[in-house]
Amino acid sequence: MQTPTVKETLHTVANQLPDSATWNDALYKLHVRRSIEEGIKELDTKQGVAHQQVMQNFPKPTAN
């Protein structure tokens, strides 16, 4: 499967926005999309951090 081009991704995101969307809405959607794609790429190239590793850095919840 070929990775979509930037232009194709822009079209996809634009088509998903409502007619009332603002520039900030569009930029936010693009930012989120790019962040997700970068995260997936990191995981695919074994550069990401495993979920279990991340969770070890957070305190365990306690019952009240």
N, CA, C and O atoms as a Tripos MOL2 file, in Angstrom:
@<TRIPOS>MOLECULE
protein
  256   255    64     0     0
PROTEIN
NO_CHARGES

@<TRIPOS>ATOM
      1 N           0.8410   -1.1850    0.0000 N.3       1 MET1
      2 CA          0.0000    0.0000    0.0000 C.3       1 MET1
      3 C           0.8850    1.2460    0.0000 C.2       1 MET1
      4 O           1.7840    1.3840    0.8290 O.2       1 MET1
      5 N           0.6210    2.1310   -0.9220 N.am      2 GLN2
      6 CA          1.4280    3.3460   -1.0570 C.3       2 GLN2
      7 C           0.9190    4.4270   -0.1060 C.2       2 GLN2
      8 O          -0.2870    4.6000    0.0700 O.2       2 GLN2
      9 N           1.8500    5.1450    0.4980 N.am      3 THR3
     10 CA          1.5040    6.2420    1.3970 C.3       3 THR3
     11 C           0.9130    7.3880    0.5760 C.2       3 THR3
     12 O           1.4620    7.7560   -0.4620 O.2       3 THR3
     13 N          -0.2170    7.9570    1.0420 N.am      4 PRO4
     14 CA         -0.7950    9.0870    0.3080 C.3       4 PRO4
     15 C           0.1590   10.2750    0.2850 C.2       4 PRO4
     16 O           0.9400   10.4780    1.2150 O.2       4 PRO4
     17 N           0.0860   11.0460   -0.7730 N.am      5 THR5
     18 CA          0.9000   12.2540   -0.8620 C.3       5 THR5
     19 C           0.3120   13.3180    0.0660 C.2       5 THR5
     20 O          -0.8150   13.1860    0.5430 O.2       5 THR5
     21 N           1.0790   14.3580    0.3130 N.am      6 VAL6
     22 CA          0.5970   15.4690    1.1320 C.3       6 VAL6
     23 C          -0.6630   16.0660    0.5080 C.2       6 VAL6
     24 O          -1.6290   16.3750    1.2060 O.2       6 VAL6
     25 N          -0.6390   16.2210   -0.7980 N.am      7 LYS7
     26 CA         -1.7910   16.8020   -1.4950 C.3       7 LYS7
     27 C          -3.0330   15.9340   -1.3120 C.2       7 LYS7
     28 O          -4.1240   16.4530   -1.0760 O.2       7 LYS7
     29 N          -2.8730   14.6240   -1.4180 N.am      8 GLU8
     30 CA         -4.0080   13.7090   -1.2210 C.3       8 GLU8
     31 C          -4.5320   13.7950    0.2100 C.2       8 GLU8
     32 O          -5.7410   13.7790    0.4380 O.2       8 GLU8
     33 N          -3.6100   13.8860    1.1740 N.am      9 THR9
     34 CA         -4.0180   14.0060    2.5740 C.3       9 THR9
     35 C          -4.7560   15.3140    2.8150 C.2       9 THR9
     36 O          -5.7520   15.3380    3.5380 O.2       9 THR9
     37 N          -4.2780   16.4020    2.2190 N.am     10 LEU10
     38 CA         -4.9620   17.6880    2.3490 C.3      10 LEU10
     39 C          -6.3870   17.6090    1.8110 C.2      10 LEU10
     40 O          -7.3190   18.1270    2.4260 O.2      10 LEU10
     41 N          -6.5500   16.9670    0.6740 N.am     11 HIS11
     42 CA         -7.8880   16.8140    0.0900 C.3      11 HIS11
     43 C          -8.7870   15.9910    1.0110 C.2      11 HIS11
     44 O          -9.9470   16.3430    1.2280 O.2      11 HIS11
     45 N          -8.2590   14.9110    1.5440 N.am     12 THR12
     46 CA         -9.0470   14.0450    2.4340 C.3      12 THR12
     47 C          -9.5140   14.8150    3.6610 C.2      12 THR12
     48 O         -10.6880   14.7710    4.0280 O.2      12 THR12
     49 N          -8.5760   15.5230    4.2930 N.am     13 VAL13
     50 CA         -8.9190   16.2880    5.4930 C.3      13 VAL13
     51 C          -9.9260   17.3780    5.1530 C.2      13 VAL13
     52 O         -10.9020   17.5600    5.8810 O.2      13 VAL13
     53 N          -9.7070   18.1030    4.0640 N.am     14 ALA14
     54 CA        -10.6230   19.1830    3.6610 C.3      14 ALA14
     55 C         -12.0200   18.6460    3.4140 C.2      14 ALA14
     56 O         -13.0030   19.2770    3.8020 O.2      14 ALA14
     57 N         -12.1200   17.5020    2.7800 N.am     15 ASN15
     58 CA        -13.4340   16.9190    2.4800 C.3      15 ASN15
     59 C         -14.1670   16.4540    3.7290 C.2      15 ASN15
     60 O         -15.3920   16.3370    3.7140 O.2      15 ASN15
     61 N         -13.4420   16.1890    4.8050 N.am     16 GLN16
     62 CA        -14.0630   15.7390    6.0520 C.3      16 GLN16
     63 C         -14.5200   16.8970    6.9380 C.2      16 GLN16
     64 O         -15.2730   16.6900    7.8890 O.2      16 GLN16
     65 N         -14.0730   18.1030    6.6320 N.am     17 LEU17
     66 CA        -14.4460   19.2610    7.4480 C.3      17 LEU17
     67 C         -15.8490   19.7420    7.0820 C.2      17 LEU17
     68 O         -16.2560   19.6680    5.9230 O.2      17 LEU17
     69 N         -16.5800   20.2320    8.0740 N.am     18 PRO18
     70 CA        -17.8890   20.8140    7.7640 C.3      18 PRO18
     71 C         -17.7080   22.1530    7.0370 C.2      18 PRO18
     72 O         -16.6430   22.7660    7.1120 O.2      18 PRO18
     73 N         -18.7350   22.5930    6.3480 N.am     19 ASP19
     74 CA        -18.6690   23.8620    5.6220 C.3      19 ASP19
     75 C         -18.3870   25.0420    6.5510 C.2      19 ASP19
     76 O         -17.8580   26.0650    6.1150 O.2      19 ASP19
     77 N         -18.7330   24.9040    7.8050 N.am     20 SER20
     78 CA        -18.5470   25.9930    8.7640 C.3      20 SER20
     79 C         -17.1520   25.9880    9.4080 C.2      20 SER20
     80 O         -16.8920   26.7920   10.3030 O.2      20 SER20
     81 N         -16.2560   25.1010    8.9690 N.am     21 ALA21
     82 CA        -14.9300   24.9850    9.5780 C.3      21 ALA21
     83 C         -14.1350   26.2730    9.4070 C.2      21 ALA21
     84 O         -14.2670   26.9850    8.4120 O.2      21 ALA21
     85 N         -13.3150   26.5440   10.3990 N.am     22 THR22
     86 CA        -12.4280   27.7090   10.3630 C.3      22 THR22
     87 C         -11.0230   27.2520    9.9600 C.2      22 THR22
     88 O         -10.7460   26.0550    9.8720 O.2      22 THR22
     89 N         -10.1420   28.2300    9.7160 N.am     23 TRP23
     90 CA         -8.7490   27.8870    9.4320 C.3      23 TRP23
     91 C          -8.1480   27.1390   10.6120 C.2      23 TRP23
     92 O          -7.3820   26.1930   10.4250 O.2      23 TRP23
     93 N          -8.4910   27.5580   11.8270 N.am     24 ASN24
     94 CA         -7.9700   26.8730   13.0160 C.3      24 ASN24
     95 C          -8.4360   25.4300   13.0690 C.2      24 ASN24
     96 O          -7.6630   24.5520   13.4540 O.2      24 ASN24
     97 N          -9.6880   25.1590   12.6910 N.am     25 ASP25
     98 CA        -10.1910   23.7850   12.6420 C.3      25 ASP25
     99 C          -9.3630   22.9490   11.6710 C.2      25 ASP25
    100 O          -8.9550   21.8320   11.9890 O.2      25 ASP25
    101 N          -9.1220   23.5030   10.4880 N.am     26 ALA26
    102 CA         -8.3720   22.7850    9.4620 C.3      26 ALA26
    103 C          -6.9360   22.5250    9.9070 C.2      26 ALA26
    104 O          -6.4220   21.4180    9.7470 O.2      26 ALA26
    105 N          -6.3000   23.5360   10.4580 N.am     27 LEU27
    106 CA         -4.9170   23.3670   10.9070 C.3      27 LEU27
    107 C          -4.8110   22.3680   12.0470 C.2      27 LEU27
    108 O          -3.8630   21.5850   12.1050 O.2      27 LEU27
    109 N          -5.7820   22.3940   12.9540 N.am     28 TYR28
    110 CA         -5.7910   21.4350   14.0590 C.3      28 TYR28
    111 C          -5.9050   20.0110   13.5200 C.2      28 TYR28
    112 O          -5.1540   19.1280   13.9350 O.2      28 TYR28
    113 N          -6.8340   19.7850   12.6030 N.am     29 LYS29
    114 CA         -7.0180   18.4470   12.0270 C.3      29 LYS29
    115 C          -5.7450   17.9710   11.3330 C.2      29 LYS29
    116 O          -5.3580   16.8100   11.4610 O.2      29 LYS29
    117 N          -5.0960   18.8760   10.5970 N.am     30 LEU30
    118 CA         -3.8510   18.5110    9.9200 C.3      30 LEU30
    119 C          -2.7350   18.2010   10.9160 C.2      30 LEU30
    120 O          -1.9530   17.2710   10.7160 O.2      30 LEU30
    121 N          -2.6690   18.9840   11.9850 N.am     31 HIS31
    122 CA         -1.6580   18.7550   13.0180 C.3      31 HIS31
    123 C          -1.8580   17.3840   13.6670 C.2      31 HIS31
    124 O          -0.9000   16.6320   13.8460 O.2      31 HIS31
    125 N          -3.0890   17.0690   14.0130 N.am     32 VAL32
    126 CA         -3.3840   15.7790   14.6360 C.3      32 VAL32
    127 C          -3.0400   14.6450   13.6750 C.2      32 VAL32
    128 O          -2.4150   13.6590   14.0680 O.2      32 VAL32
    129 N          -3.4480   14.7880   12.4220 N.am     33 ARG33
    130 CA         -3.1830   13.7570   11.4130 C.3      33 ARG33
    131 C          -1.6780   13.5170   11.2760 C.2      33 ARG33
    132 O          -1.2240   12.3730   11.2360 O.2      33 ARG33
    133 N          -0.9100   14.6090   11.2030 N.am     34 ARG34
    134 CA          0.5420   14.4910   11.0600 C.3      34 ARG34
    135 C           1.1580   13.8360   12.2930 C.2      34 ARG34
    136 O           2.0460   12.9940   12.1640 O.2      34 ARG34
    137 N           0.7030   14.2060   13.4730 N.am     35 SER35
    138 CA          1.2410   13.6300   14.7060 C.3      35 SER35
    139 C           0.9950   12.1280   14.7630 C.2      35 SER35
    140 O           1.8760   11.3630   15.1550 O.2      35 SER35
    141 N          -0.1900   11.7150   14.3740 N.am     36 ILE36
    142 CA         -0.5180   10.2880   14.3720 C.3      36 ILE36
    143 C           0.3640    9.5480   13.3670 C.2      36 ILE36
    144 O           0.9120    8.4910   13.6800 O.2      36 ILE36
    145 N           0.5000   10.1000   12.1640 N.am     37 GLU37
    146 CA          1.3230    9.4520   11.1460 C.3      37 GLU37
    147 C           2.7800    9.3550   11.5840 C.2      37 GLU37
    148 O           3.4350    8.3440   11.3280 O.2      37 GLU37
    149 N           3.2960   10.3930   12.2420 N.am     38 GLU38
    150 CA          4.6720   10.3480   12.7430 C.3      38 GLU38
    151 C           4.8180    9.2820   13.8240 C.2      38 GLU38
    152 O           5.8250    8.5750   13.8630 O.2      38 GLU38
    153 N           3.8270    9.1610   14.6980 N.am     39 GLY39
    154 CA          3.8610    8.1430   15.7430 C.3      39 GLY39
    155 C           3.8440    6.7360   15.1670 C.2      39 GLY39
    156 O           4.5760    5.8610   15.6290 O.2      39 GLY39
    157 N           3.0160    6.5210   14.1660 N.am     40 ILE40
    158 CA          2.9580    5.2080   13.5210 C.3      40 ILE40
    159 C           4.2900    4.8840   12.8550 C.2      40 ILE40
    160 O           4.7700    3.7530   12.9350 O.2      40 ILE40
    161 N           4.8860    5.8770   12.1990 N.am     41 LYS41
    162 CA          6.1820    5.6800   11.5430 C.3      41 LYS41
    163 C           7.2500    5.3180   12.5800 C.2      41 LYS41
    164 O           8.0660    4.4270   12.3470 O.2      41 LYS41
    165 N           7.2420    6.0050   13.7190 N.am     42 GLU42
    166 CA          8.2010    5.6870   14.7820 C.3      42 GLU42
    167 C           8.0280    4.2550   15.2550 C.2      42 GLU42
    168 O           9.0120    3.5400   15.4400 O.2      42 GLU42
    169 N           6.7980    3.8330   15.4500 N.am     43 LEU43
    170 CA          6.5660    2.4640   15.9040 C.3      43 LEU43
    171 C           6.9960    1.4500   14.8540 C.2      43 LEU43
    172 O           7.5640    0.4090   15.1840 O.2      43 LEU43
    173 N           6.7240    1.7560   13.5860 N.am     44 ASP44
    174 CA          7.1100    0.8480   12.5040 C.3      44 ASP44
    175 C           8.6240    0.6950   12.3960 C.2      44 ASP44
    176 O           9.1140   -0.3610   11.9980 O.2      44 ASP44
    177 N           9.3640    1.7430   12.7480 N.am     45 THR45
    178 CA         10.8270    1.6980   12.6710 C.3      45 THR45
    179 C          11.4580    1.4160   14.0320 C.2      45 THR45
    180 O          12.6570    1.6110   14.2250 O.2      45 THR45
    181 N          10.6410    0.9580   14.9600 N.am     46 LYS46
    182 CA         11.0960    0.5780   16.3100 C.3      46 LYS46
    183 C          11.7330    1.7310   17.0760 C.2      46 LYS46
    184 O          12.6100    1.5060   17.9100 O.2      46 LYS46
    185 N          11.2990    2.9770   16.8000 N.am     47 GLN47
    186 CA         11.8320    4.1350   17.5070 C.3      47 GLN47
    187 C          10.8980    4.6110   18.6070 C.2      47 GLN47
    188 O          11.2640    5.4660   19.4130 O.2      47 GLN47
    189 N           9.7070    4.0650   18.6410 N.am     48 GLY48
    190 CA          8.7240    4.4870   19.6320 C.3      48 GLY48
    191 C           8.9750    3.8450   20.9850 C.2      48 GLY48
    192 O           9.8680    3.0110   21.1350 O.2      48 GLY48
    193 N           8.1900    4.2360   21.9480 N.am     49 VAL49
    194 CA          8.2670    3.6820   23.2970 C.3      49 VAL49
    195 C           7.0400    2.8100   23.5250 C.2      49 VAL49
    196 O           5.9110    3.2240   23.2590 O.2      49 VAL49
    197 N           7.2680    1.6180   24.0110 N.am     50 ALA50
    198 CA          6.1770    0.6770   24.2530 C.3      50 ALA50
    199 C           5.2250    1.2170   25.3270 C.2      50 ALA50
    200 O           5.6450    1.9070   26.2560 O.2      50 ALA50
    201 N           3.9570    0.8960   25.1830 N.am     51 HIS51
    202 CA          2.9330    1.3440   26.1300 C.3      51 HIS51
    203 C           3.3100    0.9600   27.5530 C.2      51 HIS51
    204 O           3.1950    1.7740   28.4680 O.2      51 HIS51
    205 N           3.7540   -0.2620   27.7400 N.am     52 GLN52
    206 CA          4.1190   -0.7360   29.0790 C.3      52 GLN52
    207 C           5.2390    0.1200   29.6740 C.2      52 GLN52
    208 O           5.2260    0.4100   30.8700 O.2      52 GLN52
    209 N           6.1940    0.5190   28.8590 N.am     53 GLN53
    210 CA          7.2870    1.3720   29.3340 C.3      53 GLN53
    211 C           6.7590    2.7270   29.7910 C.2      53 GLN53
    212 O           7.1720    3.2400   30.8310 O.2      53 GLN53
    213 N           5.8590    3.3000   29.0270 N.am     54 VAL54
    214 CA          5.2790    4.5960   29.3760 C.3      54 VAL54
    215 C           4.5090    4.4810   30.6880 C.2      54 VAL54
    216 O           4.6310    5.3420   31.5590 O.2      54 VAL54
    217 N           3.7250    3.4290   30.8290 N.am     55 MET55
    218 CA          2.8950    3.2640   32.0170 C.3      55 MET55
    219 C           3.7340    3.1020   33.2810 C.2      55 MET55
    220 O           3.2640    3.4350   34.3690 O.2      55 MET55
    221 N           4.9490    2.6040   33.1660 N.am     56 GLN56
    222 CA          5.8210    2.4550   34.3300 C.3      56 GLN56
    223 C           6.2310    3.8090   34.8970 C.2      56 GLN56
    224 O           6.6430    3.9010   36.0530 O.2      56 GLN56
    225 N           6.1210    4.8560   34.0880 N.am     57 ASN57
    226 CA          6.5000    6.1990   34.5370 C.3      57 ASN57
    227 C           5.3780    6.9140   35.2820 C.2      57 ASN57
    228 O           5.5880    8.0010   35.8210 O.2      57 ASN57
    229 N           4.1980    6.3190   35.3160 N.am     58 PHE58
    230 CA          3.0600    6.9280   35.9960 C.3      58 PHE58
    231 C           2.7490    6.1730   37.2710 C.2      58 PHE58
    232 O           2.8490    4.9460   37.3010 O.2      58 PHE58
    233 N           2.3700    6.8890   38.3390 N.am     59 PRO59
    234 CA          2.0360    6.1960   39.5930 C.3      59 PRO59
    235 C           0.7670    5.3630   39.4260 C.2      59 PRO59
    236 O          -0.1350    5.7230   38.6690 O.2      59 PRO59
    237 N           0.7160    4.2820   40.1240 N.am     60 LYS60
    238 CA         -0.4610    3.4200   40.0870 C.3      60 LYS60
    239 C          -1.6000    4.1050   40.8440 C.2      60 LYS60
    240 O          -1.3780    4.6870   41.9060 O.2      60 LYS60
    241 N          -2.8360    4.0370   40.2910 N.am     61 PRO61
    242 CA         -3.9670    4.6420   41.0080 C.3      61 PRO61
    243 C          -4.2460    3.8710   42.3000 C.2      61 PRO61
    244 O          -4.0790    2.6530   42.3740 O.2      61 PRO61
    245 N          -4.6690    4.6110   43.2970 N.am     62 THR62
    246 CA         -4.9960    3.9780   44.5770 C.3      62 THR62
    247 C          -6.4800    4.0870   44.8370 C.2      62 THR62
    248 O          -7.1280    5.0500   44.4290 O.2      62 THR62
    249 N          -7.0080    3.0950   45.5150 N.am     63 ALA63
    250 CA         -8.4320    3.1160   45.8790 C.3      63 ALA63
    251 C          -8.6210    4.0430   47.0660 C.2      63 ALA63
    252 O          -7.8100    4.0540   47.9920 O.2      63 ALA63
    253 N          -9.6810    4.8100   47.0360 N.am     64 ASN64
    254 CA         -9.9570    5.7530   48.1390 C.3      64 ASN64
    255 C         -10.7670    5.1000   49.1990 C.2      64 ASN64
    256 O         -11.0960    5.7330   50.2030 O.2      64 ASN64
@<TRIPOS>BOND
     1     1     2 1
     2     2     3 1
     3     3     4 2
     4     3     5 am
     5     5     6 1
     6     6     7 1
     7     7     8 2
     8     7     9 am
     9     9    10 1
    10    10    11 1
    11    11    12 2
    12    11    13 am
    13    13    14 1
    14    14    15 1
    15    15    16 2
    16    15    17 am
    17    17    18 1
    18    18    19 1
    19    19    20 2
    20    19    21 am
    21    21    22 1
    22    22    23 1
    23    23    24 2
    24    23    25 am
    25    25    26 1
    26    26    27 1
    27    27    28 2
    28    27    29 am
    29    29    30 1
    30    30    31 1
    31    31    32 2
    32    31    33 am
    33    33    34 1
    34    34    35 1
    35    35    36 2
    36    35    37 am
    37    37    38 1
    38    38    39 1
    39    39    40 2
    40    39    41 am
    41    41    42 1
    42    42    43 1
    43    43    44 2
    44    43    45 am
    45    45    46 1
    46    46    47 1
    47    47    48 2
    48    47    49 am
    49    49    50 1
    50    50    51 1
    51    51    52 2
    52    51    53 am
    53    53    54 1
    54    54    55 1
    55    55    56 2
    56    55    57 am
    57    57    58 1
    58    58    59 1
    59    59    60 2
    60    59    61 am
    61    61    62 1
    62    62    63 1
    63    63    64 2
    64    63    65 am
    65    65    66 1
    66    66    67 1
    67    67    68 2
    68    67    69 am
    69    69    70 1
    70    70    71 1
    71    71    72 2
    72    71    73 am
    73    73    74 1
    74    74    75 1
    75    75    76 2
    76    75    77 am
    77    77    78 1
    78    78    79 1
    79    79    80 2
    80    79    81 am
    81    81    82 1
    82    82    83 1
    83    83    84 2
    84    83    85 am
    85    85    86 1
    86    86    87 1
    87    87    88 2
    88    87    89 am
    89    89    90 1
    90    90    91 1
    91    91    92 2
    92    91    93 am
    93    93    94 1
    94    94    95 1
    95    95    96 2
    96    95    97 am
    97    97    98 1
    98    98    99 1
    99    99   100 2
   100    99   101 am
   101   101   102 1
   102   102   103 1
   103   103   104 2
   104   103   105 am
   105   105   106 1
   106   106   107 1
   107   107   108 2
   108   107   109 am
   109   109   110 1
   110   110   111 1
   111   111   112 2
   112   111   113 am
   113   113   114 1
   114   114   115 1
   115   115   116 2
   116   115   117 am
   117   117   118 1
   118   118   119 1
   119   119   120 2
   120   119   121 am
   121   121   122 1
   122   122   123 1
   123   123   124 2
   124   123   125 am
   125   125   126 1
   126   126   127 1
   127   127   128 2
   128   127   129 am
   129   129   130 1
   130   130   131 1
   131   131   132 2
   132   131   133 am
   133   133   134 1
   134   134   135 1
   135   135   136 2
   136   135   137 am
   137   137   138 1
   138   138   139 1
   139   139   140 2
   140   139   141 am
   141   141   142 1
   142   142   143 1
   143   143   144 2
   144   143   145 am
   145   145   146 1
   146   146   147 1
   147   147   148 2
   148   147   149 am
   149   149   150 1
   150   150   151 1
   151   151   152 2
   152   151   153 am
   153   153   154 1
   154   154   155 1
   155   155   156 2
   156   155   157 am
   157   157   158 1
   158   158   159 1
   159   159   160 2
   160   159   161 am
   161   161   162 1
   162   162   163 1
   163   163   164 2
   164   163   165 am
   165   165   166 1
   166   166   167 1
   167   167   168 2
   168   167   169 am
   169   169   170 1
   170   170   171 1
   171   171   172 2
   172   171   173 am
   173   173   174 1
   174   174   175 1
   175   175   176 2
   176   175   177 am
   177   177   178 1
   178   178   179 1
   179   179   180 2
   180   179   181 am
   181   181   182 1
   182   182   183 1
   183   183   184 2
   184   183   185 am
   185   185   186 1
   186   186   187 1
   187   187   188 2
   188   187   189 am
   189   189   190 1
   190   190   191 1
   191   191   192 2
   192   191   193 am
   193   193   194 1
   194   194   195 1
   195   195   196 2
   196   195   197 am
   197   197   198 1
   198   198   199 1
   199   199   200 2
   200   199   201 am
   201   201   202 1
   202   202   203 1
   203   203   204 2
   204   203   205 am
   205   205   206 1
   206   206   207 1
   207   207   208 2
   208   207   209 am
   209   209   210 1
   210   210   211 1
   211   211   212 2
   212   211   213 am
   213   213   214 1
   214   214   215 1
   215   215   216 2
   216   215   217 am
   217   217   218 1
   218   218   219 1
   219   219   220 2
   220   219   221 am
   221   221   222 1
   222   222   223 1
   223   223   224 2
   224   223   225 am
   225   225   226 1
   226   226   227 1
   227   227   228 2
   228   227   229 am
   229   229   230 1
   230   230   231 1
   231   231   232 2
   232   231   233 am
   233   233   234 1
   234   234   235 1
   235   235   236 2
   236   235   237 am
   237   237   238 1
   238   238   239 1
   239   239   240 2
   240   239   241 am
   241   241   242 1
   242   242   243 1
   243   243   244 2
   244   243   245 am
   245   245   246 1
   246   246   247 1
   247   247   248 2
   248   247   249 am
   249   249   250 1
   250   250   251 1
   251   251   252 2
   252   251   253 am
   253   253   254 1
   254   254   255 1
   255   255   256 2
@<TRIPOS>SUBSTRUCTURE
     1 MET1         2 RESIDUE 1 A MET
     2 GLN2         6 RESIDUE 1 A GLN
     3 THR3        10 RESIDUE 1 A THR
     4 PRO4        14 RESIDUE 1 A PRO
     5 THR5        18 RESIDUE 1 A THR
     6 VAL6        22 RESIDUE 1 A VAL
     7 LYS7        26 RESIDUE 1 A LYS
     8 GLU8        30 RESIDUE 1 A GLU
     9 THR9        34 RESIDUE 1 A THR
    10 LEU10       38 RESIDUE 1 A LEU
    11 HIS11       42 RESIDUE 1 A HIS
    12 THR12       46 RESIDUE 1 A THR
    13 VAL13       50 RESIDUE 1 A VAL
    14 ALA14       54 RESIDUE 1 A ALA
    15 ASN15       58 RESIDUE 1 A ASN
    16 GLN16       62 RESIDUE 1 A GLN
    17 LEU17       66 RESIDUE 1 A LEU
    18 PRO18       70 RESIDUE 1 A PRO
    19 ASP19       74 RESIDUE 1 A ASP
    20 SER20       78 RESIDUE 1 A SER
    21 ALA21       82 RESIDUE 1 A ALA
    22 THR22       86 RESIDUE 1 A THR
    23 TRP23       90 RESIDUE 1 A TRP
    24 ASN24       94 RESIDUE 1 A ASN
    25 ASP25       98 RESIDUE 1 A ASP
    26 ALA26      102 RESIDUE 1 A ALA
    27 LEU27      106 RESIDUE 1 A LEU
    28 TYR28      110 RESIDUE 1 A TYR
    29 LYS29      114 RESIDUE 1 A LYS
    30 LEU30      118 RESIDUE 1 A LEU
    31 HIS31      122 RESIDUE 1 A HIS
    32 VAL32      126 RESIDUE 1 A VAL
    33 ARG33      130 RESIDUE 1 A ARG
    34 ARG34      134 RESIDUE 1 A ARG
    35 SER35      138 RESIDUE 1 A SER
    36 ILE36      142 RESIDUE 1 A ILE
    37 GLU37      146 RESIDUE 1 A GLU
    38 GLU38      150 RESIDUE 1 A GLU
    39 GLY39      154 RESIDUE 1 A GLY
    40 ILE40      158 RESIDUE 1 A ILE
    41 LYS41      162 RESIDUE 1 A LYS
    42 GLU42      166 RESIDUE 1 A GLU
    43 LEU43      170 RESIDUE 1 A LEU
    44 ASP44      174 RESIDUE 1 A ASP
    45 THR45      178 RESIDUE 1 A THR
    46 LYS46      182 RESIDUE 1 A LYS
    47 GLN47      186 RESIDUE 1 A GLN
    48 GLY48      190 RESIDUE 1 A GLY
    49 VAL49      194 RESIDUE 1 A VAL
    50 ALA50      198 RESIDUE 1 A ALA
    51 HIS51      202 RESIDUE 1 A HIS
    52 GLN52      206 RESIDUE 1 A GLN
    53 GLN53      210 RESIDUE 1 A GLN
    54 VAL54      214 RESIDUE 1 A VAL
    55 MET55      218 RESIDUE 1 A MET
    56 GLN56      222 RESIDUE 1 A GLN
    57 ASN57      226 RESIDUE 1 A ASN
    58 PHE58      230 RESIDUE 1 A PHE
    59 PRO59      234 RESIDUE 1 A PRO
    60 LYS60      238 RESIDUE 1 A LYS
    61 PRO61      242 RESIDUE 1 A PRO
    62 THR62      246 RESIDUE 1 A THR
    63 ALA63      250 RESIDUE 1 A ALA
    64 ASN64      254 RESIDUE 1 A ASN
